[in-house]
């Protein structure tokens, strides 16, 4: 790679296909640009302003017309002013914002908008993996996410990974992620668990899913607490009897749910 102090990190080896940037520091740049014409996989870890290697106000632009996989982990939201990924297939984003309880409304709005702006560059992705901390950053400011259109146009699969005792995915966050793909065949794995974590789905999420087309491929729900599951399964078996509902759970189901699922 060639580095220029200001304004760009200009270019990668022309034939490079995979690049990992882990805990790199660019403290003097006002604008960071990564260009890789043959780049197929890009992973960035430990990124952000201040102690994460970028000076405040630094903009980041990435031009990678053949990129298939983009991973952004263990990082904070930054100002991605342009992501040019027309061939993108897979995205993984794990960001967080420390000290949100002490943060001002302006700071919360700023980091949420940074993340939403980043998501706008993922419009062609078909598979997306997020983390509960990422969901929380999206939802830092009440009412802000509802004003944003869904960035995804080709989405087929969403994973949300959580390692907490309980975590709730709000319905409006789900709507933001999925609304752009309504009318297409879609496979959802909204919940992926680590250990004994139980993730609670907002019951209004059920009513959102009722608006999805009937040709959906099976929906996988992992380890939902039973008192949510009872209502959830009932809604689908009564109102969408042809809907293919796949339940994968380590928890025991009572006789009523077993009867509904015919297992």
N, C-alpha and C positions, 0 to 999 in steps of 0.2 A: 504494500500500500504506500501511497505518497501522502504525506501530511503537509498541509500549509497552515500557518498560524491563524490567518484570517483572510477570507471568511470560511474556507471550506476544508474538509477532508475530501479530496477530490475523487480519487479513483482507486479501484481494486484491480488486481491482476486481471487482464481482460478475459481469460478463460477460467477464472476461479468459479467453482460451482457451490462451495459451502464456506460460510464465514461465521465464526463465533467471536463476539466481543464480550468479554467477561471482566467486569470491574475496571474498565478502561477510563482514563481521565483525560478530558480535553478542557482544562480550566480557562484557557484564554480565547476560546472560539466564541464568536457571536452567532455563527451559523455553521452547522455541521451538515455536510451533504455526503451521502454514500451513493456511489454509482457502480453498478455491477450488471453488465449486459447479459452475462451468462449465469449469473448467480441464481441457484435454485433453492438454496436453504440459507436462512439468516437467523441467527440466535443472538439475542442481546440480553445480558444479565448484569444486575447490579448497576442500573443506570438511574440518573436523576440529577436534580440540581443540588448545589452545595456539596455536601459530603459524598454525593454520588457521582461526582466527576465533571459536571457541567456548570458553567456560571449561570446565574439567574438571567433569564431573558434569551438564552441561546435557543435558536430554532433548529429543528432537525428535519431534513428532507432525505428521502431514500428513493432512488430511481432504479428499479430492478424489474424490467419487463418480463423476465422469464422465471421470476420467483414463484415457487410452489408452496414453501413452508416458511412461516414467520413465527418465531417464539420470542416473547418479551417477558422475562421472569425476574422475580426478586428485585423489582424496580419501582420507581415512582413515576407518576404521569409527568410527561414533559410536552413541550409545544412541538408536535409533529405538524409542520406547516404543509407538508406534502408527502404522501405515500403513493407511489406509482407502481401498483402490483396488478396488472391486468390478468395475469395467469394464476393468481393466488388460489390455492386449494385448502390449505390447513393453517389455522391461526391458534396460538396459545398465548393467553395474556394473564399474568399474575402481577398485579400492582397493589399497593396499599399506600395509605397516607397516615403517618404517625401524628399523634397529637391532635386528632380531629375535634376532641372535646374543647380544646383551648383555641382552635383555629377560628378566625373571623369568618363571617358569612362570605366576604369577598374571596378569601383564600379557598374556602370550600367550593364556591362556584367556579373559581379558576381551575382547580385540579379536575373537577367533574367535566368541564368543557374541554380540557386537554384530552381527557380519555375519550370523550365522544368524538372529538375531532380525529383522534387516532382511529377510531372505529370506522369513520367514513372512508378510510383507505382500504378497508377490508370487504368492500361491497361484493367482490367476486368469490369470496371464500365459501366453500361448501361444508366444511367441518370446523367447528369452533370449540375450544376448551377454555373455560374460565374458572376462576376460583372465588370463594365466598368474599374474600377481600376486594376483588375486582367489582363484584356486585355492589358492595358497600360504597365504593368510590363513585360508581355510577349514580347512586341514590343519595348522595350527601346533601343535596339541596331539594327541599320539597317543591314539587311541581315543575322542576327544570327538565327532567327526563321526558315528561309527557309532552313537552313542546317540540321534541326532536323526532324526525322521521326515522324509521328503522333503516340502518345502513346496509343491511344484507339483502341481496336480491336472488342469490342462488343457494341459500343455506339448506342443508339436508340433515345436519346433525349438530346438536349442542350438548356439551358436557359441562356441568357445574360441579367442581370438586370442592369438598368441604372436609375439614378435619376438626370440627368443633362438635360439642355435645348436641347442640341444636342450632339450626339456622333457617331462616325463612326467606324464600325468594318472592318478593312482591310481584303481584300480577302485572303492574305497569312496567316493571323491568322485563318480564317475559314478553309483554306486548312489544316493547321496544326492540327486543332481539328478533322476534318472529314475524311481526306484522308485514314486513316487506316480502315474505315468502308465501303468504296465504294464497291458495290457488294452485300451488305446486305440491308434488309429492314430497313429504317431509318425514324424516326419522328423528325422533327426539329421545335423547337420554338426558333428562333435565337434572338428574341426580347421580353423582358417582361418589361412593362413600370410602372413607378410610377408617379402619378400625370399627368402633361401635357407634360412630356418629349417626344421629338421626336428623334428617333435614325435613323441616315442616314447610309444606306448600300452602300458600294462601288459598283459602277455599274459593275465592273469586277467580283464581286461576282455572278452576274447573269450568266456569262459565265462559271464560275466554276461549278455552279449547273447544267449546261447543260450536264456535264460529269457524273452526278449521274444516277443510273439506273432508268428505267421508272416505276418500281413497288413500288416506294416510297409511303408511306402513306402521307396524306395531309400535306403540309407545311403551317405553320401559320405565317403570317407577321402582326405585330401590329403597326398601326399608322405610316406607312412610309409616308414621304412627297410626295404630289401628283406628282410633276415633276419627282421624281424617280420612282414612281409607274407606271406611264404611260408607260415608256419604259420597265419596268420589266414585267408587265402583258402582254404587246404586244409580247415580246420575247417568253413567255411560251405558249400563245394561238396560235401563228403561228408555232413555231418549235416543241412544244410538246403538241399537241391538246388533248391527252389523259391524260395529267398530272392533278391530282386533286389539284387545287389551292384554298386554303381557306383564305379569307381575313377577318380579324377582325379589324375594325378601327372605331374610334369615329369621324373621319373626313368625311366630305361630299365628295362623288365622283362625278365627272362631268359626263355628259351624255355619253361621249365616253367610259369611264371606265365602267359605268353601262351597256352599250351595250355589251362590251367585256365580262363582268362577267355574263350577262343575269340576272340582278337583278332589 
